[in-house]
Amino acid sequence: MNSFNINNIIRPNVKAMKAYSSARDEFQEINDDFVFLDANENPFNNGLNRYPDPLQRNVKSILSKIKNFPANQILLGNGSDEVLDLIFRAFCEPNQDNVIAISPSYGMYGVLANLNAIEYRKSLLNEENFQPNIEDIFSKVDDNTKMIFLCSPNNPTGEIIKRDSILGIVNRFNGLVIIDEAYIDFAMEPSWINEIKNYPNVIVTQTLSKAVGLAGIRLGILYASQEIIDVLIKIKPPYNINQLTQLKAIEILGNYDKVVDETNTIIEQKDFLEQALAEISFVEKIYPSDANFILIKVDNANERYNQLIEKGIVIRNRNNDDLCENCLRITVGTEDENGKLVEALNSLKY
Ligand SMILES: *Cc1c(COP(=O)(O)O)cnc(C)c1O
């Protein structure tokens, strides 16, 4: 078992500081009968003249029911990017600490590490199955390693990280293990949020940008122990989730059956696309996907990418990612969009 202790990893300045106390923090019970003269707002009602709830209690309460997870162990951010940035700022000392991430994976971890002056150590996935190389990861851990980033299902490879691999890291590492589950709704495996009660060094992030269909409102979600959430709430910008975002999230999450239907349709369409891609002569490999995208290896990724652009179809060229030579990443679209892609690919056959 590891010797994780949250008090050993909070930055000293964060431990010592006091949070900004906003007007809406000091007066919590929002009741329409009160006269609010505390926040220097314009009093004329236009639906958005008041500051939003800094703790987003209505959004968290719906999420809590959907995910069957305690509302007070949820932190919301302006996209996943904000919650990821907050954990760097809470736990990693600039110019001293380091983090480790699997590679290839989501580019923002490295960008946030650079921004926060934290050394970023990459550990290549095993080439044959795109699973983490546990021994390689631990060969890179030292006393200043605060966090290990895992992305499951992983972007851009598409596959879930096996439970045993994650357990092997979580049990052995004394710092935080961040599991980015942006694509978990498309996977058959359960979320790690159910394990947080057993493994206090696990932080899980999710987002409304993918399966839920709300990339435009920017809402990222972080699930963790109460102790971790308390630290992050202390340092987050007071009104980081605007009122329009909160209202739209409540509306869409309130009709979750529709989200589930759309997710199932996307999964069906992924099966269709996989079958159609298998018929294309220059597609050399189709990697298994637990997400809403498919990674394929082709004869010449740069050329195929440009040919598709000429036909008005935009996919992602991952040729420059580790282990992804000549790989393209294709997001699963609607039936119509996927049909157009397949038609375009067929027209490229030599
Ligand atoms: C798309 C994606 C996100 C989502 O980021 P948001 O800022 O919430 O839109 C997070 N992680 C991964 C791995 C992604 O691919």
The ligand as an ORCA input file, in Angstrom:
! r2SCAN-3c Opt
* xyz 0 1
  C     -11.976     16.555    -25.078
  C     -11.167     16.190    -23.886
  C     -11.355     16.850    -22.673
  C     -12.402     17.916    -22.550
  O     -11.919     19.123    -22.229
  P     -12.968     20.287    -21.909
  O     -12.033     21.394    -21.535
  O     -13.801     19.830    -20.762
  O     -13.758     20.560    -23.129
  C     -10.624     16.449    -21.583
  N      -9.743     15.443    -21.675
  C      -9.556     14.776    -22.822
  C      -8.606     13.650    -22.868
  C     -10.244     15.155    -23.972
  O     -10.013     14.501    -25.113
*
